[in-house]
Amino acid sequence: MDPATLSQARELATAQTQQHPEDAAAFYQLARVNSYLSDAYLMHHDKKNAEKALDAAIASVQQALKLNEKSADAHSLLADCYGRKIGLGTPMFSGPKYGPKVQEENRRALELDPQSARAHASLGRQYFEAPKMFGGDLEKAIEEFRKSTELDPRSDETFVWLAMALRKNGDRNGARQAIEIALKLNPESVFAKENAK
């Protein structure tokens, strides 16, 4: 979550897309780096650069999907990016614009790969972050995060999301256990450490 390190990674990923402009995976990786960079800027209270990095992530993943529409992971990442656009904007205005896009990208991801851990994690975030009147559902979020961790038990990030959902649902012990797993998988995880408090 260090902007300087992630900026270097972005330069390397950008070079890959320039050398291989027909490689959907290269654009997907660039989108992931920009997505993490957006999170890093937000952690450092730099909203302006967070928005720029997020817009760059969206552009890159859209290009990845132009080259390969059948990537469940790319659709999931785009859903997550659209979800972040809601968080960065004014929810009253950005929710109606991006909410349906989040749903559509998650629907397509699961249609392409019903066993995609990323798709289930993204759907979990959709249920977790949306207001109840727009389909938010804490129980469904927990269910999707659990499904994702079963499909990919190495994803420390998803265990953190599971912990956040369990804590919000009043299950402090379950939340603590999920954080412990996340930190065992990735002791350096800033995301896990922040949510362990």
Secondary structure by P-SEA (a helix, b strand, c coil): ccaaaaaaaaaaaaaaaaaccccaaaaaaaaaaaaaaaaaaaaaccaaaaaaaaaaaaaaaaaaaaaccccaaaaaaaaaaaaaaaaaccccccccccaaaaaaaaaaaaaaccccaaaaaaaaaaaacccccccccaaaaaaaaaaaaaaccccaaaaaaaaaaaaaacaaaaaaaaaaaaaaaccccaaaaaacc
